[in-house]
Amino acid sequence: MSLPTYILGIHDGHNCGASLSRNGKIVASVSEERLSRCKNEVGYPAKSIEEVLRIEGIGSEDLSEVAYASLFMHQKSYLTELESWYCVGIEEQRADFAKPREYQKVIFEQRKTARIEAVCNHLSIPSAKVFFVEHHLAHLTAAYFTAPDVSLGQRILGLTCDGAGDGLAGSVSVCAGNKIERVGTIDRHASLGKIYSRVTMLLGMTPWEHEYKLMGMAPYADPERADIAAGTFRKLLKLSDDKTTFVQNSEISMNYCYNVLRESFERIRFDTLAGATQLFTEEMLVNWVRGCIKKTGISDIVAGGGVFMNVKANMLIAQLPEVTSFYVMPSGADESLSIGACLHRYYYQNDKTDHSESVFENLYLGGEFTKKQEERAIAEICGGNIEVTELENVDGVVADLLAEGEVVARARGKMEWGARALGNRSILVSGHDYRVVDQLNQAIKQRDFWMPFAPSVLEESAHRYFSDPKNLRPYFMTHTFETNNEGRDHLSAGTHPRDHTIRAQVVTEKANPDYHGLLTSFEMKTGRGGLVNTSFNLHGEPIVHSPEDAIRVLRKSGLRHLALGHFLLSKTT
């Protein structure tokens, strides 16, 4: 019997992390922020590398390869000092363009050498085991090889779109079997993602983190005013004549458009600006997808990259009559790059045309607590005002509390990978009363007032709340849907209050039997087949990782109840 092929994938940029594949299956993936407790951590992910090896129970000597995502990666300081390269304009552009190409080559080689040395020194492996995967190829392979329902020989249209990586802001490819043929690219200077992130910066928020706030605010804008304001973006960026790529519409690069945007929008209301940004993003993406379908003749699509985290745009793409199927890589921003690096290296070396082993059964790719770890954390930091009860059926009791209108944090089972909580590191509450939004925000989340929450919905009950005519099966919160009357009634706190769309996580028994059982029990008690589900963290912090993290959030927040593994913790005062 041959030994398994283990490949370690590394992303060492913004929101860094590590993934581990065994014979083409992702068996562990962790973002460094969960371990460092620094939101959107940047740099070499030593902790998450060690964690994914620990989860699988192997050592570095068992690795066949190590794959870095992205051919080039800036130093940590460059990626954290955002103002120095965000708040720039035409003068900075001209100075940058004047730099000799040899300078760029020297920097590239220096960074490549430093990255190889980092992993070789950390894991005591030879440099011959270290490989690099181009940025947008990693985004695409993460999406393509994890996509469900791809039949043998089927041609798939692969799209990527983000801020930029390795000189590109997007790509168009034709995928079949284990082969990927790139047929088009988007230059980094024509980046749609960079427009979105610079507006985020302009509105006083954090780029690469708070773009979702703009998306949440956009429905509040007056449509006519938003359309007029979007004219500024249209002067900067447009589609090519055949609509298969984005091109600059002026001298200014999207890397250097901040000052132009600041001057153009100085007296424009914040909601209008958010609406304009979202409107422009939607029209560019929708028409680009149409152009790519027309060029390739392929209507089945997989997509990756941070721009495809825009669930509202994803909804419009999925609704196009030209689109037959549309799979978006879960949490498809740069945290997915380490997964793509693993999968590219695995399929690059074999002739497999069937990649069913790589399809995600679920995203619970992190570690889980042992009972001893739970007991130690409880003994060390619980304090006298927290009642601790060991239960045989924790989720049954949680369902009772939720049916009574209580808010309950749940930290049970394997930790989910990605930006979105999927029940195992979540705060849960019944969603039938919209007033719970204020309760969550004031006591726990401190979210911006306009931001919607999202629900977890039983697979068996999803049809009651929204329709899914393209069979997108939103298991990982990658799409929004328009709700019906029952959806707005049962899940009012989990729908957008302005446009009544829903970003649902559909929960199957196969993916998470315990969480599915909790939802089933809740439905039996209330008749409602879903719950509001938001990430278990304090505002500005990563999702909890350890039992200690979970108890600290309980103590510091307005939460009263925490389901921690085998125990229920409840504040007595």
PEZI-V392468 format. One record per residue. N is the residue number from 1. RES is the residue in three letters. SS is DSSP state (H for helix, E for strand, C for the rest). Layout:
[[N,RES,SS] [N,RES,SS]]
This chain:
[[1,MET,C] [2,SER,C] [3,LEU,C] [4,PRO,C] [5,THR,C] [6,TYR,E] [7,ILE,E] [8,LEU,E] [9,GLY,E] [10,ILE,E] [11,HIS,E] [12,ASP,C] [13,GLY,C] [14,HIS,E] [15,ASN,C] [16,CYS,C] [17,GLY,E] [18,ALA,E] [19,SER,E] [20,LEU,E] [21,SER,E] [22,ARG,E] [23,ASN,C] [24,GLY,C] [25,LYS,E] [26,ILE,E] [27,VAL,E] [28,ALA,E] [29,SER,E] [30,VAL,E] [31,SER,E] [32,GLU,H] [33,GLU,H] [34,ARG,H] [35,LEU,H] [36,SER,H] [37,ARG,C] [38,CYS,C] [39,LYS,C] [40,ASN,C] [41,GLU,C] [42,VAL,E] [43,GLY,C] [44,TYR,C] [45,PRO,C] [46,ALA,H] [47,LYS,H] [48,SER,H] [49,ILE,H] [50,GLU,H] [51,GLU,H] [52,VAL,H] [53,LEU,H] [54,ARG,H] [55,ILE,H] [56,GLU,H] [57,GLY,C] [58,ILE,C] [59,GLY,C] [60,SER,H] [61,GLU,H] [62,ASP,H] [63,LEU,E] [64,SER,E] [65,GLU,E] [66,VAL,E] [67,ALA,E] [68,TYR,E] [69,ALA,E] [70,SER,C] [71,LEU,C] [72,PHE,C] [73,MET,C] [74,HIS,C] [75,GLN,C] [76,LYS,H] [77,SER,H] [78,TYR,H] [79,LEU,H] [80,THR,H] [81,GLU,C] [82,LEU,C] [83,GLU,H] [84,SER,H] [85,TRP,H] [86,TYR,H] [87,CYS,C] [88,VAL,C] [89,GLY,C] [90,ILE,H] [91,GLU,H] [92,GLU,H] [93,GLN,H] [94,ARG,H] [95,ALA,H] [96,ASP,H] [97,PHE,H] [98,ALA,C] [99,LYS,C] [100,PRO,C] [101,ARG,H] [102,GLU,H] [103,TYR,H] [104,GLN,H] [105,LYS,H] [106,VAL,H] [107,ILE,H] [108,PHE,H] [109,GLU,H] [110,GLN,H] [111,ARG,H] [112,LYS,H] [113,THR,H] [114,ALA,H] [115,ARG,H] [116,ILE,H] [117,GLU,H] [118,ALA,H] [119,VAL,H] [120,CYS,H] [121,ASN,H] [122,HIS,H] [123,LEU,H] [124,SER,C] [125,ILE,C] [126,PRO,C] [127,SER,H] [128,ALA,H] [129,LYS,H] [130,VAL,E] [131,PHE,E] [132,PHE,E] [133,VAL,E] [134,GLU,C] [135,HIS,H] [136,HIS,H] [137,LEU,H] [138,ALA,H] [139,HIS,H] [140,LEU,H] [141,THR,H] [142,ALA,H] [143,ALA,H] [144,TYR,H] [145,PHE,C] [146,THR,C] [147,ALA,C] [148,PRO,C] [149,ASP,C] [150,VAL,C] [151,SER,C] [152,LEU,C] [153,GLY,C] [154,GLN,C] [155,ARG,C] [156,ILE,E] [157,LEU,E] [158,GLY,E] [159,LEU,E] [160,THR,E] [161,CYS,E] [162,ASP,E] [163,GLY,E] [164,ALA,E] [165,GLY,E] [166,ASP,C] [167,GLY,C] [168,LEU,E] [169,ALA,E] [170,GLY,E] [171,SER,E] [172,VAL,E] [173,SER,E] [174,VAL,E] [175,CYS,E] [176,ALA,E] [177,GLY,C] [178,ASN,C] [179,LYS,E] [180,ILE,E] [181,GLU,E] [182,ARG,E] [183,VAL,E] [184,GLY,E] [185,THR,E] [186,ILE,E] [187,ASP,E] [188,ARG,H] [189,HIS,H] [190,ALA,H] [191,SER,C] [192,LEU,H] [193,GLY,H] [194,LYS,H] [195,ILE,H] [196,TYR,H] [197,SER,H] [198,ARG,H] [199,VAL,H] [200,THR,H] [201,MET,H] [202,LEU,H] [203,LEU,C] [204,GLY,C] [205,MET,C] [206,THR,C] [207,PRO,C] [208,TRP,C] [209,GLU,C] [210,HIS,C] [211,GLU,H] [212,TYR,H] [213,LYS,H] [214,LEU,H] [215,MET,H] [216,GLY,H] [217,MET,H] [218,ALA,H] [219,PRO,C] [220,TYR,C] [221,ALA,C] [222,ASP,C] [223,PRO,H] [224,GLU,H] [225,ARG,H] [226,ALA,H] [227,ASP,H] [228,ILE,H] [229,ALA,H] [230,ALA,C] [231,GLY,H] [232,THR,H] [233,PHE,H] [234,ARG,H] [235,LYS,H] [236,LEU,H] [237,LEU,E] [238,LYS,E] [239,LEU,E] [240,SER,C] [241,ASP,C] [242,ASP,C] [243,LYS,C] [244,THR,C] [245,THR,C] [246,PHE,E] [247,VAL,E] [248,GLN,E] [249,ASN,C] [250,SER,C] [251,GLU,C] [252,ILE,C] [253,SER,C] [254,MET,H] [255,ASN,H] [256,TYR,H] [257,CYS,C] [258,TYR,H] [259,ASN,H] [260,VAL,H] [261,LEU,H] [262,ARG,H] [263,GLU,H] [264,SER,H] [265,PHE,C] [266,GLU,C] [267,ARG,C] [268,ILE,C] [269,ARG,C] [270,PHE,H] [271,ASP,H] [272,THR,H] [273,LEU,H] [274,ALA,H] [275,GLY,H] [276,ALA,H] [277,THR,H] [278,GLN,H] [279,LEU,H] [280,PHE,H] [281,THR,H] [282,GLU,H] [283,GLU,H] [284,MET,H] [285,LEU,H] [286,VAL,H] [287,ASN,H] [288,TRP,H] [289,VAL,H] [290,ARG,H] [291,GLY,H] [292,CYS,H] [293,ILE,H] [294,LYS,H] [295,LYS,H] [296,THR,H] [297,GLY,C] [298,ILE,C] [299,SER,C] [300,ASP,E] [301,ILE,E] [302,VAL,E] [303,ALA,E] [304,GLY,E] [305,GLY,C] [306,GLY,H] [307,VAL,H] [308,PHE,H] [309,MET,H] [310,ASN,C] [311,VAL,H] [312,LYS,H] [313,ALA,H] [314,ASN,H] [315,MET,H] [316,LEU,H] [317,ILE,H] [318,ALA,H] [319,GLN,H] [320,LEU,C] [321,PRO,C] [322,GLU,C] [323,VAL,C] [324,THR,C] [325,SER,E] [326,PHE,E] [327,TYR,E] [328,VAL,E] [329,MET,C] [330,PRO,C] [331,SER,C] [332,GLY,C] [333,ALA,C] [334,ASP,H] [335,GLU,H] [336,SER,H] [337,LEU,H] [338,SER,H] [339,ILE,H] [340,GLY,H] [341,ALA,H] [342,CYS,H] [343,LEU,H] [344,HIS,H] [345,ARG,H] [346,TYR,H] [347,TYR,H] [348,TYR,H] [349,GLN,C] [350,ASN,C] [351,ASP,C] [352,LYS,C] [353,THR,C] [354,ASP,C] [355,HIS,C] [356,SER,H] [357,GLU,H] [358,SER,H] [359,VAL,C] [360,PHE,C] [361,GLU,C] [362,ASN,C] [363,LEU,C] [364,TYR,C] [365,LEU,C] [366,GLY,C] [367,GLY,C] [368,GLU,C] [369,PHE,C] [370,THR,C] [371,LYS,H] [372,LYS,H] [373,GLN,H] [374,GLU,H] [375,GLU,H] [376,ARG,H] [377,ALA,H] [378,ILE,H] [379,ALA,H] [380,GLU,H] [381,ILE,H] [382,CYS,C] [383,GLY,C] [384,GLY,C] [385,ASN,C] [386,ILE,E] [387,GLU,E] [388,VAL,E] [389,THR,E] [390,GLU,E] [391,LEU,C] [392,GLU,C] [393,ASN,C] [394,VAL,H] [395,ASP,H] [396,GLY,H] [397,VAL,H] [398,VAL,H] [399,ALA,H] [400,ASP,H] [401,LEU,H] [402,LEU,H] [403,ALA,H] [404,GLU,C] [405,GLY,C] [406,GLU,C] [407,VAL,C] [408,VAL,E] [409,ALA,E] [410,ARG,E] [411,ALA,E] [412,ARG,C] [413,GLY,C] [414,LYS,C] [415,MET,C] [416,GLU,C] [417,TRP,C] [418,GLY,C] [419,ALA,C] [420,ARG,C] [421,ALA,C] [422,LEU,C] [423,GLY,C] [424,ASN,C] [425,ARG,E] [426,SER,E] [427,ILE,E] [428,LEU,E] [429,VAL,E] [430,SER,C] [431,GLY,C] [432,HIS,C] [433,ASP,C] [434,TYR,C] [435,ARG,C] [436,VAL,H] [437,VAL,H] [438,ASP,H] [439,GLN,H] [440,LEU,H] [441,ASN,H] [442,GLN,H] [443,ALA,H] [444,ILE,H] [445,LYS,H] [446,GLN,C] [447,ARG,C] [448,ASP,C] [449,PHE,C] [450,TRP,C] [451,MET,C] [452,PRO,C] [453,PHE,C] [454,ALA,E] [455,PRO,E] [456,SER,E] [457,VAL,E] [458,LEU,E] [459,GLU,H] [460,GLU,H] [461,SER,H] [462,ALA,H] [463,HIS,H] [464,ARG,H] [465,TYR,C] [466,PHE,E] [467,SER,C] [468,ASP,C] [469,PRO,C] [470,LYS,C] [471,ASN,C] [472,LEU,C] [473,ARG,C] [474,PRO,C] [475,TYR,C] [476,PHE,C] [477,MET,C] [478,THR,C] [479,HIS,C] [480,THR,C] [481,PHE,E] [482,GLU,E] [483,THR,E] [484,ASN,C] [485,ASN,H] [486,GLU,H] [487,GLY,H] [488,ARG,H] [489,ASP,H] [490,HIS,H] [491,LEU,C] [492,SER,H] [493,ALA,H] [494,GLY,H] [495,THR,E] [496,HIS,C] [497,PRO,C] [498,ARG,C] [499,ASP,C] [500,HIS,C] [501,THR,E] [502,ILE,E] [503,ARG,C] [504,ALA,C] [505,GLN,E] [506,VAL,E] [507,VAL,E] [508,THR,C] [509,GLU,C] [510,LYS,C] [511,ALA,C] [512,ASN,C] [513,PRO,H] [514,ASP,H] [515,TYR,H] [516,HIS,H] [517,GLY,H] [518,LEU,H] [519,LEU,H] [520,THR,H] [521,SER,H] [522,PHE,H] [523,GLU,H] [524,MET,H] [525,LYS,H] [526,THR,H] [527,GLY,C] [528,ARG,C] [529,GLY,C] [530,GLY,E] [531,LEU,E] [532,VAL,E] [533,ASN,E] [534,THR,E] [535,SER,E] [536,PHE,C] [537,ASN,C] [538,LEU,C] [539,HIS,C] [540,GLY,C] [541,GLU,C] [542,PRO,C] [543,ILE,C] [544,VAL,C] [545,HIS,C] [546,SER,C] [547,PRO,H] [548,GLU,H] [549,ASP,H] [550,ALA,H] [551,ILE,H] [552,ARG,H] [553,VAL,H] [554,LEU,H] [555,ARG,H] [556,LYS,H] [557,SER,C] [558,GLY,C] [559,LEU,C] [560,ARG,C] [561,HIS,E] [562,LEU,E] [563,ALA,E] [564,LEU,E] [565,GLY,C] [566,HIS,C] [567,PHE,E] [568,LEU,E] [569,LEU,E] [570,SER,E] [571,LYS,E] [572,THR,C] [573,THR,C]]
